[in-house]
Every structure is written in structure tokens, then in C-alpha cells.
Amino acid sequence: MATKSPKVPAPLKAPISTPSKTEEGHGGGSVVLERRTQKVTPPQMYQVVLLNDDYTPMEFVVVVIQEFFNKDREAATQIMLKIHLDGKGVCGVFSKDVAASKVDQVTEAARRNGHPLQCVSEPVEL
Ligand code: TYC
């Protein structure tokens, strides 16, 4: 326990918001706030994509889309048919971690059921 590092980081030598006498020139203690020219950028999002193949049953794909992507049967069927016709289709857009988890869960379910269904995640184009 004695060797464990402290949970709270050591304080900065001087608070950032306190201008030094040198900075202000007269030691008046006024603070200048600069307007940011750009807002903080949102995190990169990832789309989870299913790929077509010749062996995975349509019904299995529809159930996967319903179960893992919270789509109703009609929406899931539309997405499955799009994949079947175009070769691939987006099932949902998530943070990086959640997208990776969806890929793992779908792939695991497919293999458990003996299907070659491919599921990948890719960054959303800005
Ligand atoms: N092409 C498959 C078939 O005809 C159906 C299918 C659809 C497979 C979507 C994969 O991601 C997929 N049985």
C-alpha cells in the first residue's frame, strides 16, 4: 500500500487562470478569456456492416439484425435484402467500443450456428 501512487494528481505549480504580474504588467489580477474559434470535435463514429454471402440463410440474417440492432422485422428484412442485392449494408452506427462489441457478438452468433456471415465495422465518413 505504501508504494501505491496517489489517486489525485499533484496540483499545478500555479493555477492556470491566475495571470502572473509579469503577464498583466500591473498585478491587477484581471483575467482574459479567449473565445474558441471552433467547438470541440465529436468522437469518430463507426458503422457496423454485414456482408453478403451465398450460404447464410436470409432468415438468420433477419433475426440477427432484429436481435443485435434493435430493428423490427420489417426494417430488418429491408436491410437484409439490401445486403443480399448490393453485397453489403449498414445495420447501425455506434461509438468505437460498442461497434467492436456488435461485430464480436454477431460473429460469435453466426459461428455458433455454423454460418459464414461476415460482420465488420468501419469509420463513418465525415
Ligand atoms: N445471400 C444469402 C442467401 O441468399 C442471404 C444473405 C443476406 C446472407 C445477407 C448474408 O449478410 C447477408 N441465402
Residues whose N, C-alpha, C, O or C-beta is under 5 A from the ligand:
A	BS01	TYC	L50 L51 N52 D53 D54 Y55 T56 P57 M58 V61 M80 I83 H84
